[in-house]
Amino acid sequence: MKNIFRKPLVLLASLLALGFVACDDDDTREYQDVSIVGVKVDGTLYTPASSTPELTVVALPAGQDISKNKLQVLVANGDLVGFVNNAEYDCRKPLDLSLRGYNGVTLATKLHIQSAPKLTNFVIKGISVPAERVFESATSFIVQLDKGTDLTALEVTMEFINGTLVDFENGIARDYTDPVKFNVLGVDGTTNYPYELVITTEEVGPATINSVTVNGVRSDSVQVHEGVVVPFIPALMDFTNVTVELGVGYGNKVDPAFTGTGLNLMTGDNKVKVTGTNGIVSDFVIGVPQLSFAPALYKSYEALGYAANDLCSVGFSGSYLLAGHYSSATKTPDYFDMQGNLVGSLDADGTVPSGYGFRKFATDSKGNILCTSLGMSDGEQWVYRWDNVTAKGKEYISYSKASLGVDFNPRAGGISIQGDLDGDAVVVMTLAQRTDAYVWTVRGGTLDPTPKHVAFPYAGASYYWSLQPMPQTADGFIGMVTNTQIANAGIVKLDANMQEQFRVSGFYSTGGDVIVHNGRTYFAYTTHNNNNSYMRICDITDGQQASYAAPLFNRVMEVEGGNGNATMDAAFGIVDGKLHVAFCCSNLGLYMYCLE
């Protein structure tokens, strides 16, 4: 907009101080075009619902008498020509106005004051319809009748103020099983207002959200508690930038301000207003989505046939699912096909350690397998490697009291891999009942035999606990631990120097896995506490504590039971090009899900 003052003296002085000489002080900027910016109708101010140089529309509440109103038209960048403000006008037809702009342009335009039709009478012959059962919105009327009412031949009569029925004939029997559309002609004689008449025996009224569709995938169900709507989605995706469509209750209207595009559902704080057919606006919050996959495989503990407190680790190699235990004669992990059939056990090839066998194992991104024993000896011990489920085991990592520089017998409490043992990888072995852990690196398929010694930041780790190294896109570890103090048990995020960044506590966990898939980083783990186990998947791409504390998948195992050694695990694997995840808990069972 043009400034009515000339250039300030301060600006002129500044230019002279800089050595500039003004040759021409003409201000060539133009005024903006003249326009109507508001209208007072009987003393109430309304802003335009729409405005063009040719037409300004001002919308009043429906059903308002606009045949004789006192008007005051408010203009910017100009003046009214030949129009008397604060006089009475018949506003049922558009008013012709002339506006003279300060830029010298005179504009011929129209002002259209609108008040939409309003239903004043609704009658169904032979049926009493209380007013509170007629729900009116800007584009529809929903009428709730008693259960069992025949809707196939109803005689309806409607009357409106500020409007005349166009394509609906009163008092004629017709079928209202489906909605009936009709138009009402406004008092201006030109504007058609479309409506939908719905007569139903279904309950209508309060606002509800019945489904949430995310990027075209419709929820299997929703849970609503205190206004928070949690959708259960049968698809894994990047929920940080999605398009959402809401399925609302009968006749409900979603606030047009809710576009549903570009939403980050991981915040759990996307707000939306929904108006029920009772006219009451309710506030909802869309919570963090939950994955609704059914198990692709479930093996009960009884069906596995393992000894009590035995099952403690799980993983994928090729198209097989592995379960670690020591009940079999070979004391090596079993492997199952994708239908859950036991195919066999890993070939120990004379590498079976005494006592407890191979209690813990981990698999890398290519299906290579590393196994450890609990380790009772003070001599040389080994982490053994299998290239696949049909290969023979071979010694891979040697360790002992001397090589690790400790004065106690090192007993392996857990093992984890991040990466590919034939390329670049990180291997972490934790020691049972200690805070000690050892980190080996693999570069170009070559193992550095000298590990880095790290220490968990607080005592209380059990026989079985683990440190999962983060992918190369991040650093540090995730600790999964038990503790005599439950506040110190659970999930602990650690930096590369083993300093705690945050924790999610209140449960026991001794095993999990991290994978980068389709540009997102996922963390899966199993919990156990008070005889209950939960299977959880978190999208931890942003690295924030809130993402660890708000799982996308949080499913309780069907069977309850104790777990004397607090042994459990979770693992990701790509099988036939699709992301799979498996969970296990000693004494409870083994689950597998296909996430794509």
C-alpha positions as CSV (number, residue, x, y, z in Angstrom):
1,M,0.0,0.0,0.0
2,K,1.3,3.5,-0.8
3,N,2.5,5.6,2.1
4,I,0.8,9.0,2.2
5,F,4.0,10.6,3.6
6,R,6.9,11.5,1.4
7,K,10.3,9.8,2.0
8,P,11.3,10.5,5.7
9,L,13.9,13.0,6.4
10,V,15.9,10.4,8.3
11,L,16.2,8.3,5.1
12,L,17.2,11.4,3.1
13,A,19.8,12.3,5.7
14,S,21.2,8.8,5.7
15,L,21.6,8.8,1.9
16,L,23.4,12.2,2.0
17,A,25.7,10.9,4.7
18,L,26.6,8.0,2.4
19,G,27.5,10.4,-0.3
20,F,24.5,9.8,-2.5
21,V,22.8,12.6,-4.4
22,A,19.1,12.3,-5.1
23,C,18.3,13.3,-8.6
24,D,14.6,12.5,-8.6
25,D,12.4,12.3,-5.5
26,D,9.2,11.1,-7.3
27,D,7.5,8.2,-5.5
28,T,6.2,5.9,-8.3
29,R,4.6,3.3,-6.0
30,E,0.9,2.6,-6.6
31,Y,-2.0,2.4,-4.3
32,Q,-3.6,-1.1,-4.0
33,D,-7.0,-1.4,-5.6
34,V,-10.0,-0.3,-3.8
35,S,-12.0,-3.1,-2.1
36,I,-14.8,-3.9,0.4
37,V,-13.2,-5.2,3.6
38,G,-16.3,-5.5,5.8
39,V,-20.0,-4.9,6.2
40,K,-22.0,-4.0,9.3
41,V,-25.5,-5.4,9.1
42,D,-27.8,-4.0,11.8
43,G,-24.7,-3.1,13.8
44,T,-22.9,-6.5,13.5
45,L,-19.7,-6.6,11.6
46,Y,-19.1,-9.3,9.0
47,T,-16.0,-9.9,6.8
48,P,-16.4,-11.1,3.2
49,A,-16.8,-14.8,2.7
50,S,-15.4,-14.3,-0.8
51,S,-14.3,-11.3,-2.8
52,T,-13.4,-10.4,-6.4
53,P,-13.4,-7.0,-8.1
54,E,-16.8,-7.8,-9.5
55,L,-18.5,-9.4,-6.5
56,T,-18.2,-9.4,-2.7
57,V,-20.2,-12.0,-0.8
58,V,-21.1,-11.6,2.9
59,A,-22.7,-14.6,4.6
60,L,-25.1,-14.1,7.6
61,P,-26.5,-16.9,9.8
62,A,-29.0,-19.1,8.0
63,G,-32.7,-18.0,8.2
64,Q,-32.0,-14.4,9.0
65,D,-34.5,-11.8,7.6
66,I,-32.5,-9.7,5.1
67,S,-35.5,-7.8,3.6
68,K,-34.9,-4.6,5.6
69,N,-31.4,-4.1,7.1
70,K,-29.3,-1.1,8.1
71,L,-26.0,-1.4,6.2
72,Q,-22.6,0.2,6.6
73,V,-20.0,-0.8,4.0
74,L,-16.3,-0.5,4.9
75,V,-13.9,0.2,2.1
76,A,-10.1,0.2,1.9
77,N,-8.0,2.3,-0.5
78,G,-10.9,4.4,-1.7
79,D,-14.5,5.7,-1.0
80,L,-18.1,4.7,-1.7
81,V,-19.8,6.7,-4.5
82,G,-23.5,7.4,-4.3
83,F,-24.1,5.0,-1.4
84,V,-25.5,6.1,1.9
85,N,-24.1,4.2,4.9
86,N,-26.4,3.4,7.9
87,A,-29.5,3.5,5.7
88,E,-31.9,0.6,5.4
89,Y,-31.7,-1.6,2.3
90,D,-33.5,-4.7,0.9
91,C,-30.6,-7.2,0.8
92,R,-32.4,-10.1,-0.8
93,K,-30.9,-9.2,-4.1
94,P,-27.3,-8.1,-4.8
95,L,-26.7,-4.4,-4.5
96,D,-24.9,-2.4,-7.1
97,L,-22.1,-0.3,-5.7
98,S,-19.5,2.2,-7.1
99,L,-16.1,2.5,-5.5
100,R,-13.6,5.2,-6.3
101,G,-10.0,4.2,-5.5
102,Y,-7.2,6.5,-4.4
103,N,-5.3,5.3,-7.4
104,G,-7.9,7.1,-9.6
105,V,-9.7,3.9,-10.7
106,T,-13.5,3.7,-10.3
107,L,-14.8,0.2,-9.7
108,A,-18.4,-0.9,-10.5
109,T,-19.1,-4.0,-8.3
110,K,-21.9,-5.9,-6.5
111,L,-22.4,-6.6,-2.8
112,H,-24.3,-9.8,-2.1
113,I,-25.6,-10.3,1.4
114,Q,-26.6,-13.9,1.9
115,S,-28.6,-15.8,4.5
116,A,-28.9,-19.4,3.7
117,P,-32.3,-21.2,3.9
118,K,-33.3,-22.6,7.3
119,L,-35.7,-25.5,7.9
120,T,-38.7,-24.3,9.9
121,N,-41.0,-27.3,9.8
122,F,-40.4,-31.0,9.2
123,V,-43.3,-33.5,9.2
124,I,-43.6,-37.2,8.3
125,K,-47.2,-38.2,7.9
126,G,-48.4,-40.6,10.6
127,I,-45.1,-40.4,12.6
128,S,-44.2,-38.1,15.5
129,V,-40.8,-36.6,14.9
130,P,-39.4,-34.7,18.0
131,A,-37.4,-31.7,17.1
132,E,-34.4,-33.1,18.9
133,R,-34.3,-36.0,16.4
134,V,-33.8,-33.7,13.4
135,F,-30.1,-32.9,13.1
136,E,-29.3,-30.0,10.7
137,S,-26.0,-29.0,9.2
138,A,-25.1,-26.6,6.3
139,T,-25.6,-29.3,3.7
140,S,-27.7,-32.1,5.2
141,F,-30.7,-33.0,7.5
142,I,-30.5,-36.3,9.3
143,V,-33.7,-37.6,10.9
144,Q,-33.6,-40.4,13.4
145,L,-36.7,-42.6,13.6
146,D,-37.5,-45.5,16.0
147,K,-35.9,-48.9,15.3
148,G,-38.0,-51.0,13.0
149,T,-39.6,-48.1,11.2
150,D,-40.4,-48.8,7.5
151,L,-38.5,-46.3,5.4
152,T,-39.7,-47.4,2.0
153,A,-42.9,-45.2,1.7
154,L,-42.7,-42.1,3.9
155,E,-44.6,-38.8,3.1
156,V,-42.4,-35.9,4.1
157,T,-43.2,-32.2,4.2
158,M,-40.5,-29.5,4.7
159,E,-40.8,-25.7,5.0
160,F,-38.0,-23.2,4.8
161,I,-37.4,-19.6,5.6
162,N,-35.2,-17.8,3.1
163,G,-35.7,-20.5,0.5
164,T,-38.1,-22.4,-1.7
165,L,-38.0,-26.2,-2.5
166,V,-36.9,-26.7,-6.1
167,D,-36.8,-30.4,-6.9
168,F,-38.6,-31.9,-3.9
169,E,-42.4,-32.3,-3.8
170,N,-43.9,-32.2,-0.3
171,G,-46.4,-34.9,0.8
172,I,-45.4,-37.5,-1.8
173,A,-44.6,-41.1,-0.6
174,R,-41.1,-42.2,-1.5
175,D,-38.4,-44.6,-0.4
176,Y,-35.9,-43.2,2.1
177,T,-33.8,-46.3,2.5
178,D,-31.0,-44.3,0.8
179,P,-30.3,-40.5,1.2
180,V,-32.4,-38.2,-0.9
181,K,-30.8,-35.1,-2.5
182,F,-32.6,-31.9,-3.2
183,N,-32.1,-28.2,-3.7
184,V,-33.5,-25.1,-2.1
185,L,-33.6,-21.8,-4.1
186,G,-32.4,-18.8,-2.0
187,V,-34.2,-15.5,-1.6
188,D,-32.0,-13.9,-4.2
189,G,-33.7,-16.1,-6.8
190,T,-30.4,-17.4,-8.2
191,T,-28.5,-19.3,-5.6
192,N,-29.2,-23.0,-5.2
193,Y,-28.4,-24.6,-1.9
194,P,-27.9,-28.4,-2.2
195,Y,-29.0,-30.6,0.7
196,E,-29.1,-34.3,1.5
197,L,-32.0,-35.7,3.5
198,V,-31.1,-38.8,5.5
199,I,-33.8,-40.7,7.3
200,T,-32.5,-43.5,9.4
201,T,-33.2,-45.8,12.3
202,E,-29.5,-45.8,13.2
203,E,-28.4,-43.9,16.3
204,V,-27.1,-40.4,15.4
205,G,-25.8,-37.6,17.5
206,P,-22.4,-37.3,19.1
207,A,-19.2,-37.0,17.0
208,T,-17.3,-40.2,16.5
209,I,-14.2,-41.3,14.5
210,N,-14.7,-44.9,13.3
211,S,-11.7,-45.3,11.0
212,V,-8.4,-43.7,10.0
213,T,-7.0,-44.3,6.5
214,V,-3.3,-43.6,6.3
215,N,-1.7,-43.2,2.8
216,G,-4.6,-45.2,1.4
217,V,-4.4,-48.0,4.0
218,R,-7.6,-48.2,6.1
219,S,-7.3,-49.0,9.8
220,D,-8.5,-52.4,10.9
221,S,-9.9,-50.7,14.0
222,V,-9.5,-47.7,16.2
223,Q,-9.4,-47.3,20.0
224,V,-10.8,-44.1,21.4
225,H,-10.1,-43.1,25.0
226,E,-10.7,-39.6,26.4
227,G,-10.6,-38.1,22.9
228,V,-7.4,-39.8,21.8
229,V,-8.0,-41.9,18.7
230,V,-5.4,-44.7,18.1
231,P,-5.6,-46.3,14.6
232,F,-4.5,-49.9,14.1
233,I,-2.9,-50.0,10.6
234,P,-2.0,-53.2,8.7
235,A,1.0,-51.6,7.1
236,L,4.5,-50.5,8.0
237,M,5.3,-47.1,6.6
238,D,7.0,-43.8,7.3
239,F,4.3,-42.3,9.6
240,T,6.1,-38.9,9.8
241,N,4.7,-37.5,6.5
242,V,1.4,-39.1,5.6
243,T,-2.1,-38.3,4.2
244,V,-4.9,-39.1,6.6
245,E,-8.6,-39.5,5.9
246,L,-11.1,-39.9,8.7
247,G,-14.1,-42.1,8.7
248,V,-16.6,-40.4,11.0
249,G,-19.9,-41.3,12.5
250,Y,-23.2,-41.1,10.7
251,G,-23.8,-37.6,9.5
252,N,-20.7,-36.2,11.2
253,K,-18.7,-33.4,9.7
254,V,-14.9,-33.0,9.9
255,D,-13.6,-29.5,10.3
256,P,-12.5,-28.2,6.8
257,A,-9.4,-26.8,8.5
258,F,-8.2,-30.4,8.9
259,T,-6.6,-31.1,5.5
260,G,-5.1,-34.4,6.6
261,T,-2.0,-33.9,4.4
262,G,1.7,-33.9,5.5
263,L,0.9,-35.1,9.0
264,N,3.5,-36.5,11.4
265,L,1.6,-39.2,13.3
266,M,4.6,-40.1,15.4
267,T,4.0,-37.0,17.5
268,G,0.7,-38.4,18.7
269,D,-0.7,-34.9,18.8
270,N,-2.6,-34.2,15.6
271,K,-5.8,-32.4,16.5
272,V,-9.1,-32.4,14.6
273,K,-12.6,-31.1,15.3
274,V,-15.6,-33.2,14.3
275,T,-19.2,-31.9,14.5
276,G,-21.8,-34.5,15.4
277,T,-25.3,-34.6,14.0
278,N,-26.3,-33.0,17.3
279,G,-24.4,-29.9,16.3
280,I,-21.9,-30.3,19.1
281,V,-18.2,-30.0,18.1
282,S,-15.9,-32.5,19.7
283,D,-12.1,-32.3,19.8
284,F,-10.0,-35.4,19.0
285,V,-6.3,-36.2,19.0
286,I,-4.9,-38.8,16.6
287,G,-2.5,-40.9,18.6
288,V,0.6,-42.8,17.5
289,P,-0.6,-45.5,15.1
290,Q,-0.3,-49.2,16.0
291,L,0.6,-52.0,13.6
292,S,-2.2,-54.5,13.4
293,F,-0.5,-57.5,11.9
294,A,-1.5,-61.0,12.9
295,P,1.3,-63.5,13.5
296,A,2.6,-65.3,10.4
297,L,3.9,-68.0,12.8
298,Y,3.3,-68.9,16.4
299,K,4.9,-71.7,18.3
300,S,3.7,-72.3,21.9
301,Y,6.3,-73.3,24.4
302,E,4.7,-76.7,24.7
303,A,4.9,-77.1,20.9
304,L,8.6,-76.2,21.0
305,G,9.2,-78.9,23.6
306,Y,12.0,-77.0,25.3
307,A,13.0,-77.3,28.9
308,A,11.9,-74.6,31.4
309,N,13.8,-71.3,31.2
310,D,15.5,-72.6,28.0
311,L,14.4,-70.5,25.0
312,C,16.4,-67.3,25.0
313,S,17.3,-66.1,21.5
314,V,15.8,-65.8,18.0
315,G,17.1,-64.7,14.6
316,F,16.8,-65.2,10.8
317,S,19.2,-66.8,8.4
318,G,18.1,-67.0,4.7
319,S,14.6,-68.2,4.7
320,Y,14.8,-69.8,8.1
321,L,13.8,-68.8,11.6
322,L,16.3,-69.8,14.4
323,A,15.6,-70.4,18.1
324,G,18.4,-70.7,20.6
325,H,18.2,-73.2,23.5
326,Y,20.2,-76.1,25.0
327,S,17.5,-78.9,25.1
328,S,18.6,-80.6,21.9
329,A,21.4,-83.2,21.9
330,T,23.6,-81.0,19.8
331,K,23.0,-78.0,22.1
332,T,22.8,-75.7,19.1
333,P,20.0,-73.5,17.8
334,D,17.1,-75.1,15.9
335,Y,15.9,-73.7,12.6
336,F,12.4,-73.7,11.2
337,D,10.9,-73.0,7.8
338,M,8.5,-70.1,7.4
339,Q,5.5,-72.4,8.1
340,G,7.0,-73.3,11.5
341,N,8.2,-76.8,10.7
342,L,11.3,-77.8,12.5
343,V,14.0,-78.5,9.8
344,G,17.0,-79.3,12.0
345,S,19.7,-77.9,14.3
346,L,22.9,-76.2,13.4
347,D,25.8,-78.6,12.8
348,A,28.2,-78.2,15.7
349,D,30.9,-80.2,14.0
350,G,32.6,-81.0,17.3
351,T,32.5,-77.4,18.6
352,V,29.9,-78.0,21.3
353,P,31.1,-76.4,24.5
354,S,30.6,-78.3,27.8
355,G,27.8,-77.6,30.1
356,Y,25.2,-75.1,28.8
357,G,25.7,-75.3,25.1
358,F,25.1,-72.3,22.8
359,R,22.7,-70.2,24.8
360,K,22.9,-67.0,22.9
361,F,23.3,-66.2,19.2
362,A,22.9,-63.4,16.7
363,T,22.6,-63.1,13.0
364,D,23.9,-60.4,10.7
365,S,22.2,-58.7,7.7
366,K,23.3,-61.5,5.4
367,G,22.3,-64.4,7.6
368,N,25.7,-65.3,9.1
369,I,25.3,-66.7,12.6
370,L,27.4,-66.1,15.7
371,C,26.9,-68.3,18.8
372,T,28.3,-68.1,22.3
373,S,28.1,-70.4,25.3
374,L,27.6,-69.3,28.9
375,G,31.3,-70.2,29.2
376,M,32.6,-71.9,32.4
377,S,36.2,-72.2,31.6
378,D,39.2,-70.0,32.5
379,G,41.0,-71.1,29.4
380,E,40.5,-70.1,25.7
381,Q,36.9,-69.8,24.7
382,W,35.3,-69.0,21.3
383,V,32.5,-67.3,19.6
384,Y,31.5,-69.7,16.8
385,R,30.3,-68.8,13.3
386,W,28.0,-70.4,10.8
387,D,27.7,-68.9,7.3
388,N,24.2,-70.3,7.0
389,V,22.0,-73.0,8.6
390,T,23.5,-75.9,6.6
391,A,27.1,-74.8,7.1
392,K,29.4,-76.3,9.8
393,G,30.4,-74.2,12.8
394,K,33.9,-72.8,13.0
395,E,35.8,-70.8,15.5
396,Y,35.6,-67.1,14.9
397,I,36.4,-64.9,17.9
398,S,38.8,-66.1,20.6
399,Y,38.7,-64.7,24.1
400,S,40.0,-65.6,27.6
401,K,40.9,-64.1,30.9
402,A,44.2,-63.1,29.6
403,S,43.1,-61.6,26.2
404,L,40.3,-59.7,27.9
405,G,42.5,-58.5,30.8
406,V,40.2,-59.7,33.6
407,D,40.7,-61.6,36.7
408,F,37.5,-63.7,36.5
409,N,36.2,-66.4,34.1
410,P,34.4,-64.5,31.3
411,R,30.9,-65.8,30.8
412,A,29.0,-64.6,27.7
413,G,25.7,-63.2,28.7
414,G,24.7,-61.9,25.2
415,I,25.9,-61.2,21.7
416,S,24.7,-58.7,19.0
417,I,25.7,-57.9,15.5
418,Q,25.2,-54.7,13.4
419,G,26.1,-55.0,9.7
420,D,27.6,-57.8,7.5
421,L,30.4,-60.1,8.7
422,D,31.5,-60.4,5.1
423,G,31.7,-56.6,4.8
424,D,31.6,-54.1,7.7
425,A,30.2,-55.0,11.0
426,V,30.3,-54.4,14.8
427,V,30.0,-57.4,17.2
428,V,29.3,-56.9,20.9
429,M,29.5,-59.5,23.6
430,T,28.3,-58.8,27.1
431,L,29.5,-60.7,30.2
432,A,27.0,-62.4,32.5
433,Q,26.5,-60.8,35.9
434,R,29.0,-58.1,35.0
435,T,28.8,-54.6,33.5
436,D,31.7,-55.5,31.1
437,A,31.1,-55.7,27.4
438,Y,33.5,-56.1,24.4
439,V,33.2,-54.6,21.0
440,W,34.9,-56.2,17.9
441,T,35.0,-54.5,14.5
442,V,34.9,-56.1,11.1
443,R,36.2,-54.2,8.0
444,G,36.0,-55.6,4.5
445,G,35.2,-59.0,6.0
446,T,38.3,-59.0,8.2
447,L,37.9,-59.2,12.0
448,D,40.1,-57.1,14.2
449,P,40.8,-59.7,17.0
450,T,41.4,-57.0,19.6
451,P,38.2,-55.8,21.2
452,K,37.3,-52.5,22.8
453,H,36.3,-52.9,26.5
454,V,33.3,-50.8,27.5
455,A,31.4,-50.7,30.7
456,F,27.6,-50.5,31.3
457,P,27.0,-47.3,33.4
458,Y,25.4,-49.0,36.4
459,A,25.5,-52.4,38.1
460,G,22.8,-55.1,38.4
461,A,23.0,-56.8,35.0
462,S,21.7,-60.4,35.1
463,Y,23.2,-63.5,33.5
464,Y,21.6,-62.5,30.2
465,W,21.7,-58.9,29.0
466,S,22.8,-57.3,25.7
467,L,24.1,-54.2,24.0
468,Q,22.7,-53.7,20.5
469,P,25.1,-51.5,18.4
470,M,23.4,-48.7,16.4
471,P,23.6,-48.6,12.6
472,Q,26.3,-46.6,10.9
473,T,23.7,-43.8,10.5
474,A,23.9,-43.3,14.3
475,D,26.2,-44.1,17.1
476,G,26.2,-45.7,20.5
477,F,24.2,-48.7,21.8
478,I,20.9,-49.8,23.2
479,G,21.2,-51.7,26.4
480,M,18.5,-54.3,27.3
481,V,18.9,-55.2,30.9
482,T,17.3,-56.6,34.1
483,N,18.2,-55.1,37.5
484,T,17.3,-55.5,41.1
485,Q,15.8,-52.0,40.9
486,I,13.1,-52.0,38.3
487,A,13.7,-48.3,37.6
488,N,17.1,-49.3,36.2
489,A,15.7,-52.2,34.1
490,G,14.4,-52.0,30.6
491,I,15.8,-50.1,27.6
492,V,18.8,-47.7,28.0
493,K,20.1,-45.6,25.2
494,L,23.8,-45.1,25.4
495,D,26.2,-43.0,23.4
496,A,29.5,-44.3,21.9
497,N,31.2,-43.7,25.2
498,M,28.6,-45.7,27.1
499,Q,27.1,-42.6,28.7
500,E,23.4,-42.9,29.3
501,Q,21.3,-40.6,27.2
502,F,17.9,-41.7,28.4
503,R,16.0,-44.8,29.4
504,V,12.6,-46.5,29.2
505,S,12.2,-48.5,32.3
506,G,9.9,-50.5,34.5
507,F,10.3,-53.9,32.8
508,Y,12.9,-56.6,32.1
509,S,14.4,-57.0,28.7
510,T,17.5,-58.9,27.6
511,G,17.4,-58.9,23.8
512,G,16.4,-57.0,20.7
513,D,17.5,-55.8,17.3
514,V,17.8,-52.7,15.2
515,I,17.4,-52.4,11.4
516,V,17.4,-49.6,8.8
517,H,14.6,-50.3,6.3
518,N,13.3,-48.0,3.6
519,G,15.1,-45.1,5.1
520,R,13.7,-45.6,8.6
521,T,15.4,-47.1,11.7
522,Y,13.3,-49.6,13.7
523,F,14.0,-51.2,17.0
524,A,12.3,-54.4,18.2
525,Y,12.6,-55.9,21.6
526,T,10.7,-58.2,24.0
527,T,9.8,-57.4,27.6
528,H,8.9,-59.5,30.6
529,N,7.4,-58.4,34.0
530,N,4.8,-59.8,36.3
531,N,4.4,-62.9,34.1
532,N,3.5,-60.8,31.1
533,S,5.6,-60.3,28.0
534,Y,5.2,-57.6,25.4
535,M,6.5,-57.6,21.8
536,R,7.4,-54.1,20.7
537,I,8.6,-52.3,17.6
538,C,9.6,-48.6,17.7
539,D,10.5,-46.2,14.9
540,I,13.6,-44.6,16.4
541,T,14.7,-42.7,13.3
542,D,14.7,-39.3,15.1
543,G,16.6,-40.8,18.0
544,Q,14.3,-39.2,20.6
545,Q,13.2,-40.7,23.8
546,A,9.6,-40.2,22.9
547,S,10.0,-42.6,20.0
548,Y,11.4,-45.3,22.2
549,A,8.6,-44.8,24.6
550,A,5.8,-44.9,22.0
551,P,6.0,-48.2,20.1
552,L,4.3,-48.7,16.8
553,F,3.7,-52.3,17.8
554,N,2.9,-53.2,21.4
555,R,1.4,-56.7,21.5
556,V,1.1,-58.9,24.6
557,M,2.1,-62.5,24.2
558,E,-1.0,-64.7,24.5
559,V,0.4,-67.0,27.2
560,E,1.3,-65.8,30.7
561,G,4.1,-67.3,32.8
562,G,7.2,-66.9,34.8
563,N,10.7,-66.5,33.3
564,G,13.2,-67.5,35.9
565,N,16.3,-66.4,33.9
566,A,14.5,-63.3,32.3
567,T,15.6,-64.6,28.9
568,M,13.9,-63.1,25.8
569,D,14.9,-61.7,22.4
570,A,13.7,-60.1,19.2
571,A,15.2,-60.0,15.7
572,F,14.6,-58.5,12.3
573,G,15.2,-60.4,9.0
574,I,14.5,-59.9,5.3
575,V,12.9,-63.0,3.9
576,D,11.8,-63.2,0.2
577,G,12.4,-59.4,0.0
578,K,10.0,-58.6,2.9
579,L,10.8,-57.4,6.4
580,H,10.0,-59.9,9.1
581,V,10.4,-59.7,12.9
582,A,10.4,-62.5,15.5
583,F,10.0,-62.4,19.2
584,C,10.6,-65.0,21.9
585,C,10.3,-65.4,25.6
586,S,11.4,-68.3,27.7
587,N,8.4,-70.4,28.9
588,L,5.9,-68.4,26.8
589,G,6.6,-69.0,23.1
590,L,7.9,-67.9,19.7
591,Y,6.2,-65.4,17.4
592,M,6.9,-64.2,13.8
593,Y,5.3,-61.4,11.8
594,C,5.6,-60.3,8.2
595,L,5.6,-56.5,8.2
596,E,5.1,-56.1,4.4
